[in-house]
Amino acid sequence: MRIAVTGSIATDHLMTFPGRFADQLVADQLHTVSLSFLVDKLDVRRGGVAANIAFGMGQLGTRPILVGAAGSDFDEYRAWLDRHGVDTGSVRISETLHTARFVCTTDADHNQIGSFYTGAMSEARLIELKTVADRVGGLDLVSIGADDPEAMLRHTEECRSRNIPFAADFSQQIARMDGDEIRILLDGATYLFSNEYEKGLIESKTGWTDAEILSRVGHRVTTLGARGVRIERAGEETIEVGCPDEERKADPTGVGDAFRAGFLSGLAWGVSLERAAQVGCMLATLVIETVGTQEYQLRRAHFMERFTKAYGDEAATEVQKHLG
């Protein structure tokens, strides 16, 4: 099963300031702020929702096709993804813009000052999925994640016109989209991904009830944090899957992307929806135990040991033959 993952490709530059921002602000001079913070720590991490999902799928051996836009500074990141089983041949490289970048400084009180540079991500709207499909011999599913909004709309419309099944996954972009755009992006989706808060926001912005949305999508997949995930389909029994026990909680960033990576990999293997959700929850657990979205290691014996403990021998036997 050939799955294309569209969405953002970015790097995060995370700095730590040992003092307090509040101590540097003068109340009657806030209209003319000019500050520079001497930081004592810098972490540069690979990120972007599409790249995170593709990395996880690559770790599981399903060879995803990454579709997005990056800058000429993407070479090292591309090599990393290539080494971890991702097909990066459909990433558009901008001639003028850098790869999208989040730059954030955190002080001793955990207050943050950050900026997001969209950069080359704005050129994702120029990518045609037909070109991607022709290169790889067709597409069985396209996951449309948070990206340049025009790109998300174009990819959705192209999937409809070419009868390619697609998954709608707005995540961070839902806040800036209006009801009309959200209705366009979800209508006819084979899968609709969101967390619980986003689920309510989708219903509020579209004006559609939960039942109306279920009538317009194949499956509604709602992540529930530590409670796992719920999968709904009109007229069918709801599927609920819990999370494995965590060994520690290090960093929640990228957990949702990891779930999607595991779930989409399960679809690629052809296992049941319940089994795919279990794989997603197991991978998400590995990510929450690691600082960084692509810093975890998928050691297969360890993965299967924990998967078996969480979901039983029958589930493990079915997944083991795909994981290898």
GUDREN-583945 format. One record per residue (C-alpha): residue in one letter; y negated, x negated, z. Coordinates in Angstrom, 2 decimals. Example, Ala and Ser with C-alpha at 12.3 -4.5 7.8 and 13.67 -1.06 7.14 Angstrom:
! GUDREN-583945
<residu: a&y: 4.50&x: -12.30&z: 7.80>
<residu: s&y: 1.06&x: -13.67&z: 7.14>
***
This chain:
! GUDREN-583945
<residu: m&y: 0.00&x: 0.00&z: 0.00>
<residu: r&y: -3.31&x: -1.52&z: -1.10>
<residu: i&y: -6.10&x: -0.79&z: 1.38>
<residu: a&y: -9.71&x: -1.80&z: 0.74>
<residu: v&y: -11.96&x: -2.16&z: 3.79>
<residu: t&y: -15.65&x: -1.73&z: 3.06>
<residu: g&y: -18.48&x: -2.32&z: 5.51>
<residu: s&y: -20.63&x: -4.96&z: 7.12>
<residu: i&y: -19.95&x: -8.69&z: 7.16>
<residu: a&y: -22.08&x: -10.49&z: 9.73>
<residu: t&y: -22.36&x: -13.29&z: 12.24>
<residu: d&y: -23.58&x: -12.91&z: 15.83>
<residu: h&y: -25.78&x: -15.58&z: 17.41>
<residu: l&y: -25.66&x: -14.91&z: 21.14>
<residu: m&y: -27.89&x: -16.91&z: 23.50>
<residu: t&y: -28.21&x: -16.98&z: 27.29>
<residu: f&y: -31.54&x: -17.41&z: 29.09>
<residu: p&y: -31.00&x: -18.49&z: 32.73>
<residu: g&y: -34.20&x: -16.77&z: 33.95>
<residu: r&y: -35.53&x: -13.20&z: 33.91>
<residu: f&y: -37.51&x: -11.73&z: 31.03>
<residu: a&y: -39.50&x: -9.67&z: 33.53>
<residu: d&y: -40.90&x: -12.82&z: 35.14>
<residu: q&y: -42.40&x: -13.90&z: 31.82>
<residu: l&y: -44.21&x: -10.65&z: 31.03>
<residu: v&y: -47.83&x: -10.13&z: 32.03>
<residu: a&y: -48.52&x: -6.42&z: 32.47>
<residu: d&y: -52.04&x: -6.37&z: 30.97>
<residu: q&y: -51.09&x: -8.65&z: 28.05>
<residu: l&y: -48.14&x: -6.73&z: 26.60>
<residu: h&y: -50.19&x: -5.85&z: 23.52>
<residu: t&y: -50.26&x: -9.52&z: 22.51>
<residu: v&y: -46.91&x: -10.96&z: 23.59>
<residu: s&y: -46.12&x: -14.53&z: 22.49>
<residu: l&y: -43.06&x: -15.92&z: 24.26>
<residu: s&y: -40.41&x: -18.54&z: 23.67>
<residu: f&y: -37.32&x: -18.76&z: 25.87>
<residu: l&y: -35.49&x: -22.05&z: 26.39>
<residu: v&y: -31.85&x: -20.98&z: 26.33>
<residu: d&y: -28.94&x: -22.97&z: 27.71>
<residu: k&y: -26.05&x: -21.41&z: 25.79>
<residu: l&y: -25.37&x: -20.40&z: 22.20>
<residu: d&y: -22.26&x: -18.66&z: 20.92>
<residu: v&y: -21.87&x: -18.09&z: 17.18>
<residu: r&y: -19.23&x: -15.47&z: 16.48>
<residu: r&y: -17.87&x: -13.96&z: 13.32>
<residu: g&y: -18.37&x: -10.22&z: 13.09>
<residu: g&y: -19.23&x: -7.19&z: 10.99>
<residu: v&y: -17.03&x: -4.09&z: 11.16>
<residu: a&y: -15.30&x: -4.62&z: 7.81>
<residu: a&y: -14.57&x: -8.27&z: 8.48>
<residu: n&y: -13.26&x: -7.48&z: 11.98>
<residu: i&y: -10.94&x: -4.77&z: 10.68>
<residu: a&y: -9.74&x: -6.90&z: 7.79>
<residu: f&y: -9.06&x: -9.84&z: 10.13>
<residu: g&y: -6.86&x: -7.66&z: 12.33>
<residu: m&y: -4.96&x: -6.30&z: 9.35>
<residu: g&y: -4.48&x: -9.82&z: 8.07>
<residu: q&y: -3.03&x: -10.82&z: 11.44>
<residu: l&y: -0.53&x: -7.99&z: 11.07>
<residu: g&y: 0.42&x: -9.16&z: 7.58>
<residu: t&y: -0.90&x: -6.23&z: 5.51>
<residu: r&y: -3.21&x: -8.26&z: 3.23>
<residu: p&y: -6.34&x: -6.04&z: 3.24>
<residu: i&y: -9.01&x: -6.25&z: 0.52>
<residu: l&y: -12.41&x: -6.94&z: 2.07>
<residu: v&y: -15.29&x: -5.28&z: 0.22>
<residu: g&y: -18.85&x: -6.08&z: 1.24>
<residu: a&y: -21.81&x: -8.35&z: 0.56>
<residu: a&y: -22.57&x: -11.76&z: 2.04>
<residu: g&y: -24.83&x: -14.73&z: 1.34>
<residu: s&y: -24.25&x: -18.23&z: 0.02>
<residu: d&y: -23.67&x: -19.25&z: 3.65>
<residu: f&y: -20.38&x: -17.29&z: 3.63>
<residu: d&y: -18.13&x: -20.19&z: 2.56>
<residu: e&y: -16.90&x: -21.17&z: 6.02>
<residu: y&y: -16.42&x: -17.55&z: 7.07>
<residu: r&y: -14.56&x: -16.83&z: 3.82>
<residu: a&y: -12.21&x: -19.76&z: 4.44>
<residu: w&y: -11.48&x: -18.43&z: 7.94>
<residu: l&y: -10.62&x: -14.97&z: 6.63>
<residu: d&y: -8.54&x: -16.37&z: 3.76>
<residu: r&y: -6.51&x: -18.41&z: 6.25>
<residu: h&y: -5.84&x: -15.26&z: 8.25>
<residu: g&y: -4.44&x: -13.14&z: 5.45>
<residu: v&y: -7.54&x: -11.37&z: 4.09>
<residu: d&y: -8.21&x: -10.94&z: 0.36>
<residu: t&y: -11.91&x: -11.90&z: 0.04>
<residu: g&y: -11.99&x: -11.85&z: -3.76>
<residu: s&y: -14.13&x: -8.69&z: -3.84>
<residu: v&y: -16.91&x: -9.91&z: -1.53>
<residu: r&y: -20.22&x: -9.94&z: -3.41>
<residu: i&y: -22.26&x: -13.12&z: -2.84>
<residu: s&y: -26.04&x: -12.67&z: -2.95>
<residu: e&y: -28.05&x: -15.23&z: -4.88>
<residu: t&y: -31.11&x: -14.87&z: -2.64>
<residu: l&y: -30.16&x: -13.46&z: 0.79>
<residu: h&y: -28.25&x: -14.77&z: 3.78>
<residu: t&y: -25.26&x: -13.05&z: 5.36>
<residu: a&y: -26.29&x: -10.32&z: 7.81>
<residu: r&y: -26.99&x: -11.69&z: 11.26>
<residu: f&y: -27.45&x: -10.40&z: 14.79>
<residu: v&y: -29.50&x: -12.70&z: 17.03>
<residu: c&y: -29.60&x: -11.77&z: 20.71>
<residu: t&y: -30.81&x: -13.39&z: 23.94>
<residu: t&y: -29.50&x: -12.17&z: 27.30>
<residu: d&y: -31.24&x: -12.99&z: 30.60>
<residu: a&y: -29.86&x: -13.40&z: 34.11>
<residu: d&y: -30.21&x: -9.65&z: 34.74>
<residu: h&y: -28.22&x: -8.86&z: 31.56>
<residu: n&y: -31.32&x: -7.54&z: 29.80>
<residu: q&y: -31.26&x: -8.27&z: 26.08>
<residu: i&y: -33.74&x: -8.94&z: 23.30>
<residu: g&y: -32.10&x: -8.83&z: 19.88>
<residu: s&y: -32.79&x: -8.57&z: 16.18>
<residu: f&y: -30.48&x: -7.57&z: 13.32>
<residu: y&y: -31.11&x: -9.07&z: 9.90>
<residu: t&y: -29.43&x: -6.96&z: 7.21>
<residu: g&y: -29.79&x: -9.65&z: 4.54>
<residu: a&y: -27.12&x: -9.57&z: 1.86>
<residu: m&y: -25.64&x: -6.37&z: 3.29>
<residu: s&y: -28.31&x: -4.48&z: 1.33>
<residu: e&y: -26.56&x: -5.54&z: -1.89>
<residu: a&y: -23.31&x: -3.79&z: -0.96>
<residu: r&y: -24.66&x: -0.75&z: -2.83>
<residu: l&y: -24.19&x: -2.75&z: -6.06>
<residu: i&y: -20.41&x: -3.04&z: -5.61>
<residu: e&y: -18.29&x: -0.79&z: -7.83>
<residu: l&y: -14.89&x: 0.13&z: -6.45>
<residu: k&y: -13.43&x: 0.40&z: -9.96>
<residu: t&y: -13.95&x: -3.34&z: -10.34>
<residu: v&y: -12.10&x: -3.91&z: -7.08>
<residu: a&y: -9.27&x: -1.57&z: -8.10>
<residu: d&y: -8.92&x: -3.23&z: -11.52>
<residu: r&y: -8.69&x: -6.67&z: -9.91>
<residu: v&y: -5.91&x: -5.78&z: -7.46>
<residu: g&y: -4.00&x: -3.25&z: -9.56>
<residu: g&y: -5.26&x: -0.03&z: -7.98>
<residu: l&y: -6.24&x: 1.20&z: -4.51>
<residu: d&y: -4.23&x: 3.55&z: -2.30>
<residu: l&y: -6.89&x: 3.98&z: 0.41>
<residu: v&y: -10.50&x: 2.90&z: 0.96>
<residu: s&y: -11.86&x: 2.64&z: 4.49>
<residu: i&y: -15.63&x: 3.23&z: 4.31>
<residu: g&y: -17.19&x: 1.66&z: 7.39>
<residu: a&y: -20.71&x: 1.05&z: 8.66>
<residu: d&y: -22.66&x: -0.70&z: 5.92>
<residu: d&y: -25.80&x: -0.36&z: 3.85>
<residu: p&y: -26.22&x: 3.45&z: 3.85>
<residu: e&y: -26.59&x: 3.61&z: 0.06>
<residu: a&y: -23.37&x: 1.64&z: -0.27>
<residu: m&y: -21.52&x: 4.07&z: 1.99>
<residu: l&y: -22.70&x: 7.03&z: -0.08>
<residu: r&y: -21.84&x: 5.31&z: -3.38>
<residu: h&y: -18.35&x: 4.30&z: -2.24>
<residu: t&y: -17.66&x: 7.83&z: -0.98>
<residu: e&y: -18.77&x: 9.49&z: -4.21>
<residu: e&y: -16.78&x: 7.00&z: -6.28>
<residu: c&y: -13.63&x: 7.65&z: -4.25>
<residu: r&y: -14.04&x: 11.36&z: -4.89>
<residu: s&y: -14.67&x: 10.96&z: -8.61>
<residu: r&y: -11.70&x: 8.60&z: -9.03>
<residu: n&y: -9.37&x: 10.54&z: -6.69>
<residu: i&y: -8.93&x: 7.61&z: -4.32>
<residu: p&y: -8.10&x: 8.68&z: -0.74>
<residu: f&y: -10.73&x: 7.45&z: 1.72>
<residu: a&y: -11.39&x: 7.14&z: 5.43>
<residu: a&y: -14.87&x: 7.97&z: 6.75>
<residu: d&y: -15.93&x: 5.66&z: 9.57>
<residu: f&y: -19.70&x: 5.79&z: 10.24>
<residu: s&y: -19.72&x: 4.07&z: 13.68>
<residu: q&y: -23.09&x: 2.32&z: 14.19>
<residu: q&y: -24.78&x: 3.96&z: 11.21>
<residu: i&y: -24.36&x: 7.51&z: 12.49>
<residu: a&y: -27.53&x: 7.20&z: 14.57>
<residu: r&y: -29.76&x: 6.72&z: 11.53>
<residu: m&y: -28.07&x: 9.27&z: 9.25>
<residu: d&y: -29.09&x: 12.89&z: 8.96>
<residu: g&y: -26.80&x: 15.90&z: 8.74>
<residu: d&y: -26.82&x: 16.08&z: 4.93>
<residu: e&y: -25.69&x: 12.46&z: 4.60>
<residu: i&y: -22.95&x: 12.86&z: 7.20>
<residu: r&y: -21.66&x: 15.99&z: 5.50>
<residu: i&y: -21.43&x: 14.10&z: 2.19>
<residu: l&y: -19.63&x: 11.15&z: 3.79>
<residu: l&y: -16.96&x: 13.11&z: 5.64>
<residu: d&y: -16.21&x: 16.01&z: 3.27>
<residu: g&y: -12.78&x: 15.46&z: 1.74>
<residu: a&y: -11.95&x: 12.35&z: 3.77>
<residu: t&y: -8.26&x: 11.74&z: 4.38>
<residu: y&y: -9.17&x: 10.25&z: 7.77>
<residu: l&y: -12.31&x: 10.65&z: 9.88>
<residu: f&y: -12.73&x: 7.99&z: 12.60>
<residu: s&y: -15.07&x: 8.24&z: 15.58>
<residu: n&y: -15.22&x: 7.84&z: 19.32>
<residu: e&y: -15.78&x: 10.81&z: 21.63>
<residu: y&y: -19.56&x: 10.47&z: 21.72>
<residu: e&y: -19.79&x: 10.09&z: 17.94>
<residu: k&y: -17.54&x: 13.15&z: 17.56>
<residu: g&y: -20.11&x: 15.28&z: 19.35>
<residu: l&y: -22.96&x: 13.69&z: 17.42>
<residu: i&y: -21.25&x: 14.44&z: 14.10>
<residu: e&y: -20.87&x: 18.09&z: 15.06>
<residu: s&y: -24.47&x: 18.29&z: 16.29>
<residu: k&y: -25.99&x: 16.69&z: 13.19>
<residu: t&y: -23.87&x: 18.52&z: 10.60>
<residu: g&y: -24.02&x: 21.88&z: 12.34>
<residu: w&y: -20.27&x: 22.19&z: 11.74>
<residu: t&y: -17.85&x: 23.09&z: 14.51>
<residu: d&y: -14.80&x: 21.00&z: 15.29>
<residu: a&y: -12.64&x: 23.55&z: 13.44>
<residu: e&y: -14.92&x: 23.46&z: 10.39>
<residu: i&y: -14.77&x: 19.68&z: 10.26>
<residu: l&y: -10.98&x: 19.75&z: 10.60>
<residu: s&y: -10.84&x: 22.06&z: 7.61>
<residu: r&y: -12.73&x: 19.48&z: 5.54>
<residu: v&y: -10.77&x: 16.34&z: 6.43>
<residu: g&y: -7.11&x: 15.45&z: 6.40>
<residu: h&y: -6.96&x: 13.91&z: 9.88>
<residu: r&y: -9.52&x: 13.50&z: 12.63>
<residu: v&y: -8.90&x: 10.33&z: 14.64>
<residu: t&y: -10.90&x: 10.14&z: 17.88>
<residu: t&y: -10.72&x: 7.09&z: 20.12>
<residu: l&y: -10.93&x: 7.90&z: 23.84>
<residu: g&y: -11.64&x: 4.51&z: 25.42>
<residu: a&y: -9.13&x: 3.59&z: 28.11>
<residu: r&y: -7.34&x: 6.93&z: 27.52>
<residu: g&y: -6.21&x: 5.92&z: 24.04>
<residu: v&y: -6.61&x: 8.08&z: 20.93>
<residu: r&y: -6.25&x: 11.65&z: 19.72>
<residu: i&y: -5.22&x: 12.59&z: 16.16>
<residu: e&y: -5.83&x: 16.13&z: 14.96>
<residu: r&y: -4.97&x: 17.98&z: 11.77>
<residu: a&y: -5.69&x: 21.62&z: 10.98>
<residu: g&y: -2.65&x: 23.75&z: 11.74>
<residu: e&y: -0.66&x: 20.84&z: 13.20>
<residu: e&y: 0.16&x: 19.75&z: 16.73>
<residu: t&y: -2.27&x: 17.21&z: 18.20>
<residu: i&y: -0.98&x: 13.66&z: 18.64>
<residu: e&y: -2.15&x: 11.73&z: 21.70>
<residu: v&y: -1.35&x: 8.07&z: 22.33>
<residu: g&y: -2.24&x: 6.12&z: 25.45>
<residu: c&y: -3.18&x: 2.45&z: 25.78>
<residu: p&y: -0.95&x: -0.36&z: 27.05>
<residu: d&y: -1.83&x: -1.89&z: 30.41>
<residu: e&y: -4.56&x: -4.51&z: 30.19>
<residu: e&y: -3.98&x: -7.98&z: 31.60>
<residu: r&y: -7.75&x: -8.38&z: 32.00>
<residu: k&y: -10.98&x: -6.91&z: 30.65>
<residu: a&y: -13.04&x: -9.69&z: 29.06>
<residu: d&y: -15.22&x: -8.13&z: 26.35>
<residu: p&y: -15.12&x: -4.62&z: 24.81>
<residu: t&y: -16.89&x: -5.70&z: 21.61>
<residu: g&y: -14.72&x: -5.09&z: 18.56>
<residu: v&y: -12.10&x: -2.97&z: 20.32>
<residu: g&y: -12.69&x: -0.01&z: 17.99>
<residu: d&y: -12.40&x: -2.26&z: 14.95>
<residu: a&y: -9.10&x: -3.62&z: 16.26>
<residu: f&y: -7.73&x: -0.10&z: 16.72>
<residu: r&y: -8.60&x: 0.70&z: 13.11>
<residu: a&y: -6.95&x: -2.52&z: 11.95>
<residu: g&y: -3.72&x: -1.60&z: 13.69>
<residu: f&y: -3.80&x: 2.03&z: 12.60>
<residu: l&y: -4.50&x: 1.17&z: 8.96>
<residu: s&y: -1.73&x: -1.44&z: 9.05>
<residu: g&y: 0.66&x: 1.24&z: 10.29>
<residu: l&y: -0.35&x: 3.42&z: 7.34>
<residu: a&y: 0.28&x: 0.49&z: 5.01>
<residu: w&y: 3.77&x: 0.09&z: 6.50>
<residu: g&y: 4.47&x: 3.80&z: 6.04>
<residu: v&y: 5.23&x: 4.51&z: 9.70>
<residu: s&y: 4.34&x: 7.79&z: 11.44>
<residu: l&y: 0.82&x: 8.57&z: 12.62>
<residu: e&y: 1.96&x: 8.24&z: 16.23>
<residu: r&y: 3.44&x: 4.83&z: 15.55>
<residu: a&y: 0.33&x: 3.69&z: 13.64>
<residu: a&y: -1.85&x: 4.76&z: 16.59>
<residu: q&y: 0.39&x: 2.82&z: 18.98>
<residu: v&y: -0.03&x: -0.34&z: 16.90>
<residu: g&y: -3.79&x: 0.25&z: 16.90>
<residu: c&y: -3.93&x: 0.67&z: 20.68>
<residu: m&y: -1.85&x: -2.49&z: 21.22>
<residu: l&y: -4.13&x: -4.56&z: 19.00>
<residu: a&y: -7.23&x: -3.10&z: 20.69>
<residu: t&y: -5.83&x: -4.16&z: 24.05>
<residu: l&y: -5.50&x: -7.75&z: 22.85>
<residu: v&y: -9.14&x: -7.72&z: 21.76>
<residu: i&y: -10.52&x: -6.34&z: 25.03>
<residu: e&y: -8.75&x: -9.23&z: 26.79>
<residu: t&y: -10.59&x: -11.77&z: 24.60>
<residu: v&y: -14.25&x: -12.73&z: 24.27>
<residu: g&y: -15.20&x: -12.28&z: 20.60>
<residu: t&y: -14.01&x: -9.90&z: 17.91>
<residu: q&y: -11.84&x: -12.36&z: 15.99>
<residu: e&y: -10.88&x: -14.86&z: 18.68>
<residu: y&y: -7.59&x: -13.33&z: 19.75>
<residu: q&y: -4.20&x: -14.67&z: 18.74>
<residu: l&y: -1.45&x: -12.35&z: 17.62>
<residu: r&y: 1.72&x: -14.02&z: 18.85>
<residu: r&y: 4.42&x: -11.74&z: 17.53>
<residu: a&y: 6.94&x: -12.16&z: 20.34>
<residu: h&y: 4.25&x: -11.50&z: 22.95>
<residu: f&y: 2.91&x: -8.54&z: 20.94>
<residu: m&y: 6.35&x: -6.96&z: 20.68>
<residu: e&y: 7.17&x: -7.56&z: 24.35>
<residu: r&y: 4.06&x: -5.69&z: 25.44>
<residu: f&y: 4.47&x: -3.03&z: 22.74>
<residu: t&y: 8.02&x: -2.36&z: 23.92>
<residu: k&y: 6.89&x: -2.07&z: 27.54>
<residu: a&y: 4.18&x: 0.42&z: 26.57>
<residu: y&y: 5.96&x: 2.57&z: 24.01>
<residu: g&y: 9.71&x: 2.02&z: 24.36>
<residu: d&y: 12.59&x: 0.48&z: 22.45>
<residu: e&y: 12.71&x: 3.01&z: 19.62>
<residu: a&y: 9.06&x: 2.52&z: 18.74>
<residu: a&y: 9.41&x: -1.26&z: 19.02>
<residu: t&y: 12.43&x: -1.37&z: 16.72>
<residu: e&y: 10.53&x: 0.52&z: 14.04>
<residu: v&y: 7.45&x: -1.68&z: 14.24>
<residu: q&y: 9.36&x: -4.96&z: 14.58>
<residu: k&y: 10.84&x: -4.74&z: 11.10>
<residu: h&y: 7.35&x: -4.52&z: 9.59>
<residu: l&y: 5.72&x: -7.11&z: 11.84>
<residu: g&y: 8.44&x: -9.69&z: 11.27>
***
